Amino acid sequence: MTTKANKLRAMMLDNHDLFDAIRLTPSQRAAVKWIRGLGGSVTAKHTASHFVVNQTQASATLKACVTKGYLVRTNKGDPTGGQLWLYSYAL
């Protein structure tokens, strides 16, 4: 294996708790890569439509990506008085 790969393996062994905390599931990784590629902000509704999942599932995936530091979440406010969260790439 390459030197870079071996360095990464050593870092993972020494910092396994950190790596576990930031590791993405396949659906989270897909969402982050999609949002990064868009270069803008999306809502859970937009994400649900793109990935053909329900809005609750999309929201949970996006929130997990925020917690792990890959996305940022901004409340733009819904015109009806509720909350409208926008998610964008954080890195």
C-alpha positions in Angstrom: 0.0 0.0 0.0 1.0 3.6 -0.4 2.7 5.7 2.2 -0.4 8.0 2.4 -2.7 5.1 3.0 -0.4 3.8 5.8 -0.3 7.2 7.4 -4.1 7.3 7.3 -4.3 3.9 8.8 -2.0 4.9 11.7 -4.1 8.0 12.3 -7.2 5.9 12.4 -5.7 3.5 14.9 -4.5 6.4 17.1 -7.7 8.5 16.8 -10.4 5.9 16.3 -13.0 7.8 18.4 -12.6 10.9 16.2 -12.8 8.8 13.0 -15.9 7.1 14.3 -17.5 10.5 15.1 -16.9 11.9 11.6 -17.4 8.7 9.5 -20.3 9.1 7.0 -22.8 6.4 6.1 -23.2 5.7 2.4 -26.4 7.9 2.2 -24.7 10.7 4.1 -21.7 10.6 1.8 -24.0 10.7 -1.2 -25.8 13.7 0.2 -22.7 15.6 1.0 -21.1 15.0 -2.4 -24.3 16.0 -4.1 -24.6 19.3 -2.2 -20.9 20.0 -2.7 -21.4 19.5 -6.4 -24.3 21.9 -6.5 -22.3 24.6 -4.9 -25.3 26.1 -3.1 -27.9 25.4 -0.5 -30.7 22.8 -0.4 -33.7 22.0 1.7 -34.7 18.6 3.1 -37.6 18.6 0.7 -35.3 19.2 -2.3 -33.0 16.4 -1.0 -35.8 14.0 -0.4 -37.0 14.6 -4.0 -33.5 14.1 -5.4 -32.8 10.8 -3.5 -36.4 9.6 -3.7 -36.8 9.3 0.1 -39.3 10.8 2.5 -38.6 14.3 3.9 -38.1 13.0 7.5 -35.4 10.6 6.3 -33.7 13.4 4.3 -33.8 15.7 7.2 -32.3 13.2 9.5 -29.5 12.5 7.0 -28.8 16.2 6.6 -28.8 16.9 10.4 -26.3 14.0 10.9 -24.0 15.6 8.3 -24.2 18.9 10.2 -23.4 17.2 13.5 -20.3 15.6 11.8 -19.2 18.9 10.4 -19.7 18.3 6.7 -22.7 20.6 6.2 -23.9 23.9 7.8 -27.5 24.6 8.5 -29.1 28.0 8.3 -32.7 28.9 9.2 -34.1 31.2 6.5 -37.7 31.1 7.9 -40.7 29.9 6.1 -43.1 32.5 4.7 -45.9 30.8 6.7 -44.1 31.5 9.9 -42.4 28.2 10.4 -38.7 27.2 10.0 -37.0 26.6 6.6 -33.6 25.1 7.0 -31.0 25.4 4.2 -28.1 23.0 4.1 -24.8 23.8 2.4 -21.3 22.4 2.2 -19.1 23.4 5.1 -15.6 22.5 4.0 
